[in-house]
Amino acid sequence: MKIAPFISVVCFLTVAACAPQPQRPSVPLSPMDTATLVSATFTAVPSPTFTVTPSPTRAFTPTATDTPTPTALPTVESLSATVNADKLSCRYGPGAEYLYLIAFNRTAKLKLIGRADANNWVLVSNTDSQNRSANCWVNKKFIDVQGDTLALSVVYPGLALPVSPYYPGPKWASAKRDENGKVVISWEPVPISPGKYEDENMHQYIVEVWRCEAGRTIFETLGSNEPFITIGVDEAGCVAPSWGRVFVQEKHGYGGPVEIPWPQP
């Protein structure tokens, strides 16, 4: 049997496997080959702080509202009118208490040339039988006017009343307010003779008053046969102060006037 050579081969292989392995020479590592573990250091950076700055508050300035200004009417020299009453008295002054001059019939054509301040009376251009100027006053509620009478110029106060050749006006006048705020006016008596009255309706004294009511100036003409009169309403609140004056009246004309020292509200 050929067993011996086989055993020899096995032994050889076993010895070779169990023989010590030769050592490899160690190669030194360069510093670049050495891994250095560096601990990372984190520096905390504070988050930016945002300061809220309030936006400036815009001050509200109210816009001025334009107040409409009343448009002034253009002034005209005259207006045409027609009488709408059966008989319309035309008087020496702007009120029913003044002396009578003439009467116009219905449908008469009139030429208006002025107006009184703060009442309804307008001045009519008129001539007498000798073609002399004899202008007189009518109440506009008795005429139909072509246009606006406010466009006429204010001519009273300003125009003179006819002067009496016989009687002067009062030399003095006084006024005071009573406990109710009414204005009590008195003046020097000036007696006139019975023959100097125009008619039974004529008053011996004419009192002209510009008084204030509800913020508006009102012009009134008042008649009296006594040297005193009371004005019921006169208030504060008008642009112009209240005032008044007193005339003596007789059929030929007027004496005075004397101005009233008006007690303001």
C-alpha positions as CSV (number, residue, x, y, z in Angstrom):
1,M,0.0,0.0,0.0
2,K,1.3,3.5,-0.8
3,I,0.2,5.1,2.5
4,A,3.6,6.4,3.6
5,P,4.1,9.1,0.9
6,F,0.5,10.5,1.7
7,I,1.3,10.8,5.4
8,S,4.5,12.7,4.5
9,V,2.7,15.2,2.5
10,V,0.2,15.8,5.3
11,C,2.9,16.3,7.8
12,F,4.6,18.8,5.6
13,L,1.6,20.8,5.2
14,T,0.8,20.8,8.9
15,V,4.3,22.0,9.8
16,A,4.2,24.7,7.3
17,A,0.9,26.0,8.6
18,C,2.1,26.0,12.2
19,A,5.4,27.7,11.5
20,P,5.6,31.4,12.8
21,Q,4.9,34.2,10.2
22,P,7.6,36.7,9.6
23,Q,7.0,40.2,11.1
24,R,6.4,43.2,8.8
25,P,8.5,46.2,9.5
26,S,6.4,49.1,11.1
27,V,6.3,52.4,9.1
28,P,6.2,55.5,11.2
29,L,3.1,57.8,10.5
30,S,3.6,61.4,9.6
31,P,1.8,64.1,11.6
32,M,-0.5,64.7,8.6
33,D,-1.6,61.0,8.9
34,T,-2.5,61.4,12.6
35,A,-6.2,62.3,13.0
36,T,-6.6,64.9,15.8
37,L,-10.1,65.1,17.3
38,V,-10.8,68.7,18.1
39,S,-13.8,69.4,20.2
40,A,-15.8,72.2,18.6
41,T,-16.5,75.2,20.9
42,F,-19.8,77.0,20.3
43,T,-20.0,80.6,21.4
44,A,-23.6,81.6,21.9
45,V,-24.4,84.7,19.9
46,P,-27.4,86.6,21.5
47,S,-30.3,87.0,19.2
48,P,-30.8,90.6,18.1
49,T,-33.3,92.4,20.2
50,F,-35.9,94.3,18.1
51,T,-37.1,97.5,19.8
52,V,-40.5,98.4,18.5
53,T,-40.5,102.1,17.8
54,P,-44.1,103.4,17.6
55,S,-44.9,105.2,14.4
56,P,-45.5,108.9,15.0
57,T,-49.2,109.5,15.5
58,R,-50.4,111.9,12.9
59,A,-52.4,114.7,14.6
60,F,-55.8,115.1,13.0
61,T,-56.3,118.6,12.0
62,P,-59.9,119.1,11.0
63,T,-60.3,120.6,7.6
64,A,-61.9,124.0,7.7
65,T,-65.3,123.9,6.3
66,D,-66.1,126.9,4.2
67,T,-69.2,128.7,5.4
68,P,-71.1,129.8,2.4
69,T,-71.2,133.5,2.2
70,P,-74.5,134.9,1.0
71,T,-74.0,136.3,-2.4
72,A,-74.8,140.1,-2.5
73,L,-77.3,141.1,-5.1
74,P,-76.0,143.6,-7.7
75,T,-77.4,147.0,-7.0
76,V,-79.9,148.4,-9.5
77,E,-81.0,152.0,-9.9
78,S,-84.7,151.2,-10.2
79,L,-87.3,148.5,-10.6
80,S,-90.7,148.6,-12.2
81,A,-93.8,147.7,-10.2
82,T,-97.6,147.6,-10.5
83,V,-100.1,148.4,-7.8
84,N,-102.3,145.4,-6.8
85,A,-104.5,147.2,-4.2
86,D,-107.5,149.3,-5.0
87,K,-105.9,152.4,-3.4
88,L,-102.3,152.5,-2.2
89,S,-101.2,155.4,0.0
90,C,-97.8,156.9,-0.7
91,R,-96.3,158.6,2.3
92,Y,-93.6,161.0,3.3
93,G,-91.7,158.4,5.3
94,P,-91.2,154.6,5.2
95,G,-94.2,153.6,7.4
96,A,-97.9,153.8,7.9
97,E,-97.5,156.5,10.6
98,Y,-96.0,159.1,8.4
99,L,-98.0,161.9,6.7
100,Y,-100.0,161.0,3.6
101,L,-98.9,162.5,0.2
102,I,-100.8,160.8,-2.6
103,A,-102.6,157.6,-3.5
104,F,-102.2,155.3,-6.5
105,N,-105.0,153.3,-8.1
106,R,-104.9,149.6,-8.9
107,T,-102.7,148.8,-11.9
108,A,-100.8,152.0,-11.7
109,K,-97.2,151.7,-12.9
110,L,-94.5,152.7,-10.4
111,K,-90.8,153.3,-10.6
112,L,-89.0,152.2,-7.4
113,I,-85.7,154.0,-6.7
114,G,-84.7,152.9,-3.1
115,R,-85.7,151.1,0.0
116,A,-85.6,151.5,3.8
117,D,-83.2,149.6,6.0
118,A,-84.8,146.5,7.6
119,N,-88.5,147.0,6.7
120,N,-90.9,146.4,3.7
121,W,-91.1,150.0,2.5
122,V,-89.8,151.2,-0.9
123,L,-89.3,154.6,-2.4
124,V,-91.3,155.6,-5.5
125,S,-90.2,158.2,-8.0
126,N,-92.9,160.8,-8.2
127,T,-93.4,164.4,-9.4
128,D,-96.1,166.8,-8.4
129,S,-98.4,168.9,-10.7
130,Q,-95.6,171.4,-11.3
131,N,-93.2,168.6,-12.2
132,R,-91.3,169.0,-9.0
133,S,-89.8,165.9,-7.3
134,A,-92.3,164.5,-4.8
135,N,-91.0,161.1,-4.1
136,C,-92.9,159.0,-1.5
137,W,-93.0,155.6,0.2
138,V,-95.2,152.5,-0.3
139,N,-95.4,149.1,1.4
140,K,-94.2,146.6,-1.1
141,K,-96.8,144.0,-0.1
142,F,-99.3,146.0,-2.1
143,I,-97.3,146.0,-5.4
144,D,-96.1,143.5,-7.9
145,V,-92.4,144.1,-8.4
146,Q,-90.3,143.0,-11.5
147,G,-87.2,142.0,-9.7
148,D,-85.9,141.8,-6.1
149,T,-86.3,144.9,-4.0
150,L,-83.2,143.9,-2.0
151,A,-81.2,145.0,-5.1
152,L,-82.3,148.6,-4.5
153,S,-80.0,150.9,-2.6
154,V,-80.8,151.6,1.1
155,V,-81.8,155.3,1.2
156,Y,-83.4,155.5,4.6
157,P,-82.2,156.5,7.1
158,G,-80.5,159.2,5.1
159,L,-83.2,161.0,3.3
160,A,-84.6,164.0,5.2
161,L,-88.2,164.3,6.1
162,P,-90.0,167.6,5.3
163,V,-89.3,170.1,8.1
164,S,-92.2,171.7,10.1
165,P,-92.0,175.5,10.0
166,Y,-93.9,175.7,13.3
167,Y,-92.6,173.2,15.8
168,P,-89.2,172.1,16.8
169,G,-88.4,168.6,18.0
170,P,-88.1,167.5,21.6
171,K,-84.9,168.7,23.3
172,W,-84.3,165.5,25.2
173,A,-85.2,161.8,25.3
174,S,-84.4,159.1,27.8
175,A,-84.8,155.3,27.9
176,K,-84.5,152.4,30.4
177,R,-85.2,148.7,30.6
178,D,-87.9,147.5,33.0
179,E,-87.8,144.2,34.9
180,N,-89.0,142.3,31.8
181,G,-86.3,143.7,29.5
182,K,-88.7,146.0,27.7
183,V,-87.4,149.4,26.7
184,V,-89.4,152.3,28.1
185,I,-88.8,155.6,26.2
186,S,-89.8,159.1,27.2
187,W,-89.1,162.6,25.8
188,E,-89.9,166.3,26.2
189,P,-93.5,167.0,25.5
190,V,-94.1,169.3,22.5
191,P,-97.9,170.3,22.4
192,I,-99.3,171.2,19.0
193,S,-102.6,173.0,18.2
194,P,-105.6,171.0,17.0
195,G,-105.5,172.7,13.6
196,K,-102.1,171.1,12.9
197,Y,-103.4,167.6,12.8
198,E,-103.7,166.0,9.3
199,D,-106.7,164.0,10.4
200,E,-108.1,162.2,13.4
201,N,-105.7,159.3,12.8
202,M,-102.5,161.3,12.9
203,H,-100.1,160.8,15.8
204,Q,-98.3,163.8,17.3
205,Y,-95.0,161.9,17.7
206,I,-93.2,159.5,15.4
207,V,-90.7,157.1,17.0
208,E,-88.3,155.3,14.7
209,V,-86.7,152.3,16.3
210,W,-84.0,149.9,14.9
211,R,-84.2,147.0,17.4
212,C,-82.9,143.4,17.5
213,E,-85.0,140.3,17.5
214,A,-83.7,136.7,16.8
215,G,-80.4,138.0,15.6
216,R,-82.0,140.3,13.0
217,T,-82.3,144.1,13.0
218,I,-85.9,145.3,12.5
219,F,-86.9,148.8,11.6
220,E,-90.2,150.0,13.1
221,T,-92.0,153.3,13.0
222,L,-94.4,153.9,15.9
223,G,-96.9,156.6,16.5
224,S,-97.8,158.1,19.9
225,N,-99.9,161.0,21.2
226,E,-98.2,160.9,24.6
227,P,-94.5,161.7,25.3
228,F,-93.6,158.1,26.1
229,I,-93.8,154.6,24.5
230,T,-92.6,151.0,25.3
231,I,-90.7,148.7,23.0
232,G,-91.7,145.1,23.8
233,V,-88.8,143.2,22.2
234,D,-85.1,144.2,21.9
235,E,-82.5,141.5,22.3
236,A,-78.7,141.0,22.1
237,G,-77.2,139.2,19.2
238,C,-77.3,141.7,16.2
239,V,-74.3,143.0,14.5
240,A,-75.4,146.6,14.9
241,P,-76.5,148.1,18.2
242,S,-80.2,149.0,18.6
243,W,-81.1,152.7,18.4
244,G,-83.9,155.1,17.8
245,R,-85.1,158.7,17.5
246,V,-88.2,160.8,18.1
247,F,-89.9,163.4,15.8
248,V,-92.7,165.8,16.4
249,Q,-95.3,165.5,13.5
250,E,-97.8,168.0,12.3
251,K,-99.5,168.3,8.9
252,H,-96.8,170.5,7.4
253,G,-93.8,168.4,8.4
254,Y,-91.6,167.2,11.2
255,G,-89.7,168.7,14.1
256,G,-86.5,167.1,15.3
257,P,-85.4,164.5,15.6
258,V,-83.9,163.8,19.0
259,E,-81.9,160.6,19.4
260,I,-82.8,158.1,22.1
261,P,-79.9,157.1,24.4
262,W,-80.6,153.4,23.9
263,P,-80.0,151.0,26.9
264,Q,-78.3,148.0,25.3
265,P,-79.3,144.5,26.5
